[in-house]
Amino acid sequence: MSTIPIKPTSQGKVRDLYDLGELLLFVASDRISAFDYILPDEIPHKGEVLTRLSLFWFNLLADTVDNHLVSADVADLPDTFKPYADKLAGRFMLVRKAEMFPAECIVRGYLSGSGWREYASSQTVNGYPLPAGLLESAKLPETMFTPSTKAEIGDHDENIDFDRLASIVGEEDAAALRDLSVRIYEKAAAHALQNGIIIADTKFEFGRVDGKIILADEVLTPDSSRFWPQDTYEPGGAQPSFDKQYVRDWLTANWDRTGNPPHLPAEVIRRTSEKYIAAYELITGETFVPEGV
């Protein structure tokens, strides 16, 4: 469901996109997805947390990588959208158009999720061998770049190795995406750790503008990352999290992934919203006060 009564040019799982000619307007809804499904319930304030956290990271990482952001100020909204400024405040970005790379650049610092499942069965992650004896949620010996294809809504991403990525985007660009992804992750992870959050893994999306690779879409949010509290971290099992793993866990226990996903209980919706807001506050050092209505 769109945040405003203007039909978007296209919709993602969470974002509504409006083509403005030279620029794009990204609007982050409160929708939540899991297992490649859009769930029937929304998470209060989620879209605003995603946007404002992305803006924080774009600023922090500005000396490491260029990005697509032009403005997030309601004063810069096109006239057509200004009547909805109160609904859009805090959850939109005006961005430059970019030629997007058809891959998700996943970076792992810890052994979790699909990486752990693969390691447990074959002692590899994305086909790369790792030392024996690593525990679930263990810190990896070094940061790993494990890209995937970018699937359409309803389809599943496919994990690929570096050589496959190079065959898709070219050797030079693949190396640039890998090096940028690792550098961005390690800088962000160091900042988050100082503020009590472990970024276990995350995914980036990149595009090209005027011949230069830039960071695009959302960045280092609870939707695109695993955020763990540092003070309770203990390898050897799954970790408590500030991200949508809480929703995935409830779905795993209550849904066999056939048919449409079920409605989330009110308690799960409330706690998920609280987790997203807590992540924002820890990472930015700011109290979250909603801007929009």
N, C-alpha and C positions, 0 to 999 in steps of 0.2 A: 504494500500500500504506500503510495507516494506521500511524502511529508506535506506537499502543497498541491493545490488543484491545477497543476500544469503538467501535461503529459511529458515524461522524460523522453529524450531521444533514444536512450537505451537504459536498461536496468541490469545491475549485477545482483549478487546475493544480498548485498547490504546497501550499495550505492545507487543513486539515481544520477544519470549523466545527461546534461543538456548541452547540445552543440550550439555555441554562440557565434560561430564563424571563425574568428581568429583564436578564440579561447574556448575552453570547456568549463562548465560549472559542475562541480562534484558536490552532491548532497548526500551525507551519510544518514541513513535511516536508523531506526532502532531494531530493524530486523536482525535475526541471528540465524546462522546456518551451522549445520553439523553433518558430518558424513555426506557432504555434497547435497544436502537437502536444506531448503529454506523452511524453518520451523514456523508453525502457525501463530506463535506468540512473539511479542516484541519485549525488549528489555529496556526499561525506562532509562533515559539519559545516555544510552550506549553510543548512539551516533555522535553525540557531542563529545563524549570521552575519546572516541576514535579520532575525531578531527582535531581536537585541541592537543591531544598527545602527539599526533603526527606533526602539528605545527611546532610543538616544542622540539621534537627531534630534528626537523628540517633546520631550525635555527642552530641547534647544538652542533649539527654535522655540516654546517655550511662551508667550513674550511676544509672539509674532506671530500665532499661531492656536491655538485650543483643539483638543483631539484626543479620541479615544474611549477612551483607555487608562484602566483602573481599577487593575490590578495585574499584575505579572509575578513575584510572589513565590510560591514553592511553598506557603508557609504559608496562602495564600488560596485554594488549589485546593479545589473542592468535595470532599466525602468520597469520592464515587465515583471521583475521579481521583487521590486521594492515594497509592494503591498504586503508581501509575506516575510518581511525582514524579521519580524518577531519570531516566526517559526524557523527561519533559516539561521538565525544568529548562533554562532558557535559550532554549527554543523556543516558549513559549506566551505569550499575553496574554489577560487577562480584560478585556473591553471593553464599553462601553455600546452598546446597540442604536441604530442610526441609520437614518433614512429616506435611503437612498443615492441620489445623483444618477446617472441612467443615462448617464454619460459619463466618459471618461478625460480628465483635464486635463493635456495634454502641453505642456511648456515646452521651448523650444530656445534654447540660447545659441550653438550652433555648427552648422555646416551638414554634416549627416551622415545616414546611413541613408536612409530614404524621402524625407526632406527634400532631401538631395543629389540623389537620383535624379530627383525632380520638377524641381528647379532646373536640372539638366543638360539636361532636355528642353524646359522652358518658361520658365525664369528666374523661377519662382514657387515658393512653399512654401505648401501648403494654399490655393492660389489667390491668395496675396498676392504682388504683384510685388516683386522684389529688384533691387539694382543689378547691372549686368553685370560679369563678370570675377571673381566670387568663386570661390575654390578649394575643393575638397573639404576638409572639416574646418576651414574658415575660421571665425573668430569672426564672428557675425552683427552687423550694424550696431546692432541692438537686440534685446533678448530677445523671442522670439516665443511667443505662446500659440496652439497648434494642436491643438484638441481632437479627439477621435474618439468614435465610438459604442463601447459596451462589449458585445462579442459574447459569445455562449455558447461553451463549450469546443468546439473543432472548427470554429467559424465565424471569420470574419476581421473585425477592427475596421474601421470605415470612417472615414477622415479627413473632418472636416466643418469648415465655417467658423463664425465667430462668429454670424452670422445664423441658421444652422441650429441651433446650440446654443440660441440664444435662443428659437427656435420650439419646442424640446423642453422647456426648463426655465423659460422666461420671461426677459424682458429684464433684470430686476433681478438675478435669481440668476445669470444668465450673466455679467453684469458683475462681480458679487461673486466668482465662481469664477475669472474671468480675473485680476482684481486680486490676489486671494489667491495664486493659483498663481505669478504673476510675483514677488510679494514674497517668498514662501517660497523659490523657486528662487534668487533673487539673494542672499539671506542665506546659504543653504546653500552656494552656489557660492563665495562669498567665503571662508567657513570652510574649505572643501575645498582651495581654491587655496593658502591659507596652509600647508596640510599636504601639498602636492605632488600634488594630484589636480584635474584639470579635470572638472567635471560638464558634459558636452556637452549632454545633454538628460535629461529625466526625465518621469515621469507621476505624477500625484496622483489620489487618489479622495477625494471629499468626501461627507458626509451631513449630515442635519439632526437635531439633538437639542434639544428644548424651544425650537424656533423659531430656533436658532442654527446657522450652518454650521460644521462641524468637520472636521478632517482625520482620515481613517480609513485602514484597511488598512495595508499596508507603506509605508514612506517612504524615498526616496532610498537604495535598496539597489542592488547589482549586478544584480538581476533587473529593476528598474524604471527603470534609468538607464544611461547610457553614462559610464563613468569612464575617463579617460585619464591616464597619467603626465605631469605637467607638464614634467619635465626632458627628455623626448624629443619634446615636441609640435612638429610642423612641418606647417603646412597644405600641401595639395597631394596628399593621398592619405589612405587609411585609416590610423588610428592604432592602436598597441598599446593594449590595454584591460585593465581589471581586472574586466570584466563577462562576460556569457555570449556576447558577440560571438565569442569564441574558439571556442565550441561551434557557433555559427551558421556560422562560416567553415569548420569541419571538415565540417559537414553539407552545406554548399553544394558542397564539393569531392568529396563521397563519396555523395551521395544526390540523386536527381532529384525528390524530393518526391512520388513515387507510392508507394502502399502504406504500410506501417507504417515509421516511422523506424528506422534500424539501431542496433545497440548501439555505444556509444562505446568506443574503445580505452582501455585502462587508463591510458595516458599522458595522454590528453585529460581523463579523469576526475580524475587526480591534479593536473594543472596547473590545471584549473578550480577545484578546491578551494583550491589555493594562492593563486590570484588573488583569490578571494572573501575569504579570510583577510587577505591583504595590504591590500585595500581597507579592511577593518574597522580594521586596526591603524594605517594612515596617518590615516584620518579621525578616529578616536577618540583616538589617541595611546596606546592601551593594547595590551599583548600579549594575543593571543587564547588563552585557556585554556578548553577545552570544559567546560561545566557538566554537561551530560547524558552519558548513556552510549549 
